[in-house]
């Protein structure tokens, strides 16, 4: 067995309705008083956070809500949020929302807890400053950000950079599937497929693949592929919502230790340039990357196919085709966009997408099959239109 290291958050609470007693949950573990809740404007204005806020205040927390987070948050958004947290004398940070809110919460915890600048953090293992106590609570079943040491920031008009460091692991993650009940069907689908990508890429990564991540990826894939269509069809299905949220978290633990690869590398420019949501960006290129990788990864894809498509049999090639057909079926059944031209991308944009994707070396090096510029161009072309 190859040597490996595995890390994750030190504590997890999985409880339907936990938001309603969040204050008591946190007070059992933290003595701090000034809490900064990081979220987005829609969640705050919708009233969805009201039970959590009420519970926090009843437990004696002074709560500062920062609800300026947007999808694909920019450096300006992160720095402005950190400034507000410092002005509020924040002692503890709570990320409550989607992946962007949790990503920003991670960085605020460091920026408000140390003198290190954001520009010094980009890359792998560059966070050197201390951070404030950090809790994460997701409202979508997709990114797995609640259990990863990764934060993605939009650094220019169209470019993104990652901060990857063990210091970004939360002290506590709380999974309350009630917060995901009623999530719109298309968001359920896109975020769910994002989590499926995490499981597949963690299982097939070229570097740092390990038995623990493999175990988590397999169970994540089972939960996600079993529950995605039921959760999509009925947003009130508690069992399906709980299965999706747990599956997304397990996939997050897997890829936090066995990192993602070409699907994510090709998805980032789609989101960065055309502002396509991250989960949908992944879904658009997923089957085409799987086909490209098949010569190198068929044995692993065949193993995953037996989980995603119970009863599938035949050669490794046949089972690989079954896995690809299954992820394509999920997109068809949920009605999300399947082709680049459907999200406003022109064929003439493919060279620019290709150039940007080739910059994602942090991800490309993990792909089970080596990817060059011509390969990336061909994958985008395949994803452009049927």
Legacy VTK file of the C-alpha trace (Angstrom):
# vtk DataFile Version 3.0
C-alpha trace
ASCII
DATASET POLYDATA
POINTS 386 float
0.000 0.000 0.000
1.247 3.486 -0.821
1.737 5.853 2.106
-1.038 8.403 2.464
-2.354 11.110 4.768
-6.049 11.681 5.391
-7.562 14.776 7.000
-11.073 16.024 7.596
-13.029 18.221 9.996
-12.752 17.157 13.652
-16.504 17.183 14.370
-19.723 16.588 12.442
-23.341 16.957 13.518
-25.948 15.396 11.215
-29.445 16.286 12.406
-32.659 17.192 10.618
-33.830 20.498 12.086
-30.489 21.349 13.684
-30.788 25.002 12.570
-33.588 25.486 15.074
-31.241 24.672 17.964
-28.028 25.912 16.418
-27.293 28.261 19.310
-27.342 25.450 21.846
-25.207 23.248 19.577
-22.554 25.930 19.278
-22.692 27.036 22.903
-21.836 23.480 23.962
-18.559 23.820 22.064
-17.616 27.509 21.888
-17.319 30.218 24.543
-16.961 33.131 22.098
-19.677 35.812 22.005
-19.327 37.847 18.791
-20.384 35.640 15.876
-20.185 36.598 12.215
-22.663 34.732 10.000
-21.600 34.650 6.344
-24.330 34.040 3.770
-25.917 35.469 0.624
-28.583 38.123 0.246
-31.307 35.763 -0.980
-31.045 33.426 1.998
-31.053 36.327 4.444
-34.006 38.115 2.861
-36.021 34.923 2.369
-36.410 34.394 6.093
-34.813 30.966 5.812
-32.154 31.928 8.348
-34.630 33.215 10.945
-34.751 30.041 13.088
-30.961 29.819 13.195
-30.568 33.512 14.001
-33.159 33.331 16.751
-31.481 30.271 18.262
-28.049 31.895 18.144
-29.268 35.042 19.889
-31.116 33.037 22.540
-27.811 31.294 23.283
-26.125 34.636 23.939
-24.338 35.197 20.647
-24.059 38.734 19.274
-24.624 38.097 15.575
-23.281 40.170 12.689
-24.802 38.993 9.399
-22.690 39.486 6.267
-24.940 38.694 3.328
-22.938 40.197 0.456
-21.664 36.847 -0.857
-22.411 36.186 -4.522
-21.707 33.233 -6.776
-18.050 33.053 -7.819
-17.050 35.611 -5.157
-14.352 38.079 -6.124
-11.400 39.278 -4.104
-13.272 42.512 -3.445
-16.211 40.599 -1.961
-13.894 38.568 0.275
-11.878 41.563 1.458
-14.978 43.700 2.113
-16.546 40.872 4.130
-13.357 40.401 6.143
-13.249 44.134 6.887
-16.826 44.029 8.202
-15.976 41.022 10.356
-13.013 42.847 11.890
-15.124 45.956 12.501
-17.641 43.774 14.344
-14.843 42.323 16.492
-15.794 38.876 15.243
-14.596 36.040 17.454
-16.192 33.127 15.617
-17.251 32.634 11.976
-20.272 30.698 10.701
-20.639 29.953 6.984
-24.301 29.222 6.270
-25.288 28.831 2.636
-23.965 27.400 -0.586
-20.385 26.722 -1.532
-19.552 30.375 -2.143
-20.704 31.444 1.328
-18.698 28.667 2.952
-15.625 29.451 0.837
-15.788 33.108 1.871
-16.296 32.149 5.514
-13.055 30.146 5.450
-11.082 33.122 4.202
-12.739 35.565 6.587
-11.743 33.303 9.477
-8.088 33.664 8.451
-8.169 37.303 7.348
-9.935 38.436 10.534
-7.768 36.216 12.719
-4.315 37.114 11.422
-2.316 39.708 9.511
-1.739 37.542 6.436
-2.935 39.049 3.162
-5.227 37.226 0.743
-2.696 37.503 -2.074
-0.204 35.496 0.010
-2.631 32.591 0.437
-3.184 31.508 -3.174
-1.820 28.067 -3.937
-1.334 24.936 -1.871
-0.222 25.194 1.747
0.327 28.964 1.732
-1.904 29.890 4.687
0.407 30.701 7.574
-1.725 32.927 9.775
-3.982 31.868 12.629
-7.713 31.809 12.123
-10.863 32.322 14.150
-13.049 29.347 15.114
-15.045 28.239 12.064
-18.390 26.439 11.646
-19.881 25.438 8.302
-23.527 24.678 7.542
-24.511 23.963 3.907
-27.881 24.741 2.339
-27.211 22.827 -0.888
-26.058 19.258 -1.500
-23.210 19.801 -3.908
-19.906 21.501 -3.268
-18.831 19.639 -0.135
-17.124 22.878 0.902
-18.231 22.247 4.477
-15.565 19.543 4.806
-12.834 20.718 2.413
-9.724 22.867 2.979
-10.296 24.698 -0.312
-11.626 28.152 -1.128
-12.042 29.392 -4.714
-11.822 33.117 -5.462
-12.467 35.015 -8.704
-9.234 36.943 -9.120
-9.933 38.913 -12.287
-12.663 39.442 -14.844
-12.669 35.750 -15.754
-9.954 33.998 -13.750
-10.136 31.979 -10.539
-7.551 30.922 -8.002
-7.646 28.465 -5.144
-6.520 28.691 -1.555
-5.783 25.148 -0.366
-4.591 24.653 3.196
-5.383 22.457 6.212
-6.147 25.612 8.203
-9.344 25.970 6.159
-10.925 22.853 7.619
-13.829 23.912 9.816
-13.871 23.154 13.534
-17.457 21.925 13.214
-19.730 21.022 10.316
-23.491 20.855 10.824
-25.654 19.049 8.253
-29.341 19.928 8.498
-31.194 18.532 5.491
-34.234 20.627 6.426
-32.327 23.615 5.033
-32.309 21.926 1.600
-36.017 21.046 1.531
-37.676 22.999 -1.247
-34.416 23.768 -3.065
-35.436 24.477 -6.693
-35.325 21.375 -8.918
-32.696 22.675 -11.344
-30.372 23.702 -8.514
-30.950 20.301 -6.892
-29.914 18.640 -10.149
-26.858 20.748 -10.929
-25.462 20.696 -7.407
-26.155 16.979 -7.136
-24.240 16.245 -10.337
-21.417 18.423 -8.989
-21.208 16.111 -5.977
-21.242 13.062 -8.269
-18.269 14.562 -10.122
-16.435 14.922 -6.805
-16.957 11.245 -6.054
-15.872 10.083 -9.518
-12.799 12.311 -9.693
-11.669 11.443 -6.155
-11.911 7.742 -6.986
-9.913 8.076 -10.207
-7.393 10.776 -9.264
-3.811 10.186 -10.337
-2.299 11.520 -7.121
-3.165 10.769 -3.498
-5.823 8.151 -4.252
-6.169 6.182 -1.024
-8.398 3.524 0.594
-10.275 5.971 2.839
-11.138 8.374 0.032
-12.100 5.418 -2.160
-14.495 4.157 0.501
-16.056 7.594 0.917
-16.324 8.142 -2.838
-18.085 4.833 -3.359
-20.632 5.454 -0.619
-21.128 9.036 -1.786
-21.841 7.829 -5.312
-24.343 5.280 -4.006
-26.215 7.905 -1.988
-26.152 10.537 -4.721
-27.219 8.349 -7.632
-29.958 6.745 -5.527
-31.427 10.007 -4.255
-30.874 12.640 -6.957
-33.955 11.933 -9.083
-36.286 11.488 -6.065
-35.032 14.782 -4.569
-35.474 16.464 -7.954
-39.008 15.105 -8.376
-40.135 15.958 -4.851
-38.262 18.669 -3.015
-40.094 17.746 0.200
-38.772 14.164 0.206
-36.923 14.160 3.525
-35.138 10.844 3.003
-33.885 11.900 -0.425
-32.740 15.285 0.873
-30.879 13.649 3.753
-29.256 11.168 1.373
-28.127 13.926 -0.971
-26.676 16.089 1.799
-24.793 13.179 3.360
-23.580 12.010 -0.055
-22.295 15.455 -0.972
-20.437 15.684 2.338
-18.836 12.247 1.895
-17.770 13.208 -1.626
-16.284 16.403 -0.179
-14.248 14.408 2.330
-13.069 12.173 -0.514
-11.867 14.869 -2.896
-10.382 16.955 -0.077
-7.837 14.153 0.238
-7.803 12.727 -3.303
-8.107 15.851 -5.454
-10.257 16.576 -8.493
-9.003 16.643 -12.055
-9.937 17.526 -15.638
-13.702 17.871 -15.196
-13.130 20.694 -12.748
-10.267 22.152 -14.779
-12.532 22.480 -17.832
-15.500 23.662 -15.768
-13.725 26.615 -14.163
-13.397 28.693 -17.376
-17.056 28.061 -18.208
-18.017 29.538 -14.857
-15.373 32.245 -14.817
-15.978 33.618 -18.298
-19.686 32.936 -18.812
-20.898 32.921 -15.182
-22.443 29.488 -15.507
-23.100 27.969 -12.047
-20.311 25.642 -10.973
-22.396 22.478 -10.772
-23.821 23.008 -14.237
-20.351 23.798 -15.611
-19.163 20.427 -14.336
-22.182 18.636 -15.736
-21.664 20.110 -19.205
-18.209 18.572 -19.627
-18.540 15.480 -17.431
-19.505 12.795 -20.002
-16.973 14.070 -22.522
-14.107 13.988 -20.022
-15.158 10.493 -18.964
-14.998 9.310 -22.582
-11.556 10.874 -22.982
-10.299 9.264 -19.766
-11.761 5.832 -20.480
-8.591 4.323 -22.030
-6.729 5.016 -18.773
-9.524 4.736 -16.221
-11.882 2.048 -17.522
-11.146 -0.369 -14.680
-12.066 2.263 -12.069
-15.063 3.543 -14.032
-16.312 -0.046 -14.301
-16.165 -0.377 -10.509
-18.135 2.838 -10.068
-20.675 1.752 -12.685
-21.613 -1.219 -10.527
-22.606 1.289 -7.813
-24.343 3.890 -9.987
-26.051 1.351 -12.255
-26.816 -1.690 -10.072
-26.873 -4.879 -12.093
-24.732 -3.614 -14.942
-22.342 -6.247 -16.210
-19.997 -7.108 -19.020
-16.510 -5.949 -19.852
-14.808 -2.947 -18.287
-15.557 -1.065 -21.480
-19.245 -1.990 -21.334
-19.557 -0.955 -17.683
-17.720 2.306 -18.412
-20.258 3.041 -21.140
-23.017 2.301 -18.612
-21.579 4.872 -16.183
-21.343 7.525 -18.887
-24.871 6.761 -20.070
-26.112 7.090 -16.497
-24.683 10.582 -15.918
-26.072 11.652 -19.302
-29.468 10.241 -18.305
-29.445 12.326 -15.109
-29.011 15.492 -17.172
-31.764 14.443 -19.581
-34.224 13.473 -16.833
-33.699 16.696 -14.892
-33.807 18.898 -17.986
-30.658 20.859 -17.217
-28.606 22.212 -20.101
-26.427 19.590 -21.760
-24.490 21.532 -24.390
-22.234 24.581 -24.248
-24.257 26.447 -26.869
-27.270 26.282 -24.525
-25.515 28.468 -21.933
-24.460 31.210 -24.340
-21.089 29.849 -25.431
-20.202 30.205 -29.122
-17.985 27.809 -31.027
-15.534 30.688 -31.461
-15.162 30.819 -27.652
-13.616 27.345 -27.490
-9.993 28.490 -28.030
-10.302 30.915 -25.106
-11.858 28.248 -22.899
-9.030 25.916 -23.856
-6.320 28.419 -22.981
-7.894 29.131 -19.596
-8.383 25.454 -18.807
-4.712 24.740 -19.496
-3.846 27.161 -16.685
-5.581 24.878 -14.164
-2.440 22.830 -13.584
-3.373 22.182 -9.930
-6.229 20.049 -11.258
-4.934 18.747 -14.578
-1.990 16.947 -12.976
-4.476 14.711 -11.146
-6.239 13.467 -14.264
-5.890 9.711 -14.834
-4.970 10.371 -18.480
-2.538 13.107 -19.466
-4.307 16.054 -21.073
-2.764 18.420 -23.621
-4.158 21.524 -25.266
-5.438 19.650 -28.312
-7.255 17.207 -26.042
-8.950 20.018 -24.127
-10.024 21.686 -27.374
-11.508 18.387 -28.581
-13.412 17.850 -25.325
-14.918 21.342 -25.460
-15.821 20.807 -29.105
-17.602 17.567 -28.220
-19.457 19.390 -25.441
-20.454 22.284 -27.695
-23.327 20.644 -29.550
-24.724 17.268 -30.426
LINES 1 387
386 0 1 2 3 4 5 6 7 8 9 10 11 12 13 14 15 16 17 18 19 20 21 22 23 24 25 26 27 28 29 30 31 32 33 34 35 36 37 38 39 40 41 42 43 44 45 46 47 48 49 50 51 52 53 54 55 56 57 58 59 60 61 62 63 64 65 66 67 68 69 70 71 72 73 74 75 76 77 78 79 80 81 82 83 84 85 86 87 88 89 90 91 92 93 94 95 96 97 98 99 100 101 102 103 104 105 106 107 108 109 110 111 112 113 114 115 116 117 118 119 120 121 122 123 124 125 126 127 128 129 130 131 132 133 134 135 136 137 138 139 140 141 142 143 144 145 146 147 148 149 150 151 152 153 154 155 156 157 158 159 160 161 162 163 164 165 166 167 168 169 170 171 172 173 174 175 176 177 178 179 180 181 182 183 184 185 186 187 188 189 190 191 192 193 194 195 196 197 198 199 200 201 202 203 204 205 206 207 208 209 210 211 212 213 214 215 216 217 218 219 220 221 222 223 224 225 226 227 228 229 230 231 232 233 234 235 236 237 238 239 240 241 242 243 244 245 246 247 248 249 250 251 252 253 254 255 256 257 258 259 260 261 262 263 264 265 266 267 268 269 270 271 272 273 274 275 276 277 278 279 280 281 282 283 284 285 286 287 288 289 290 291 292 293 294 295 296 297 298 299 300 301 302 303 304 305 306 307 308 309 310 311 312 313 314 315 316 317 318 319 320 321 322 323 324 325 326 327 328 329 330 331 332 333 334 335 336 337 338 339 340 341 342 343 344 345 346 347 348 349 350 351 352 353 354 355 356 357 358 359 360 361 362 363 364 365 366 367 368 369 370 371 372 373 374 375 376 377 378 379 380 381 382 383 384 385
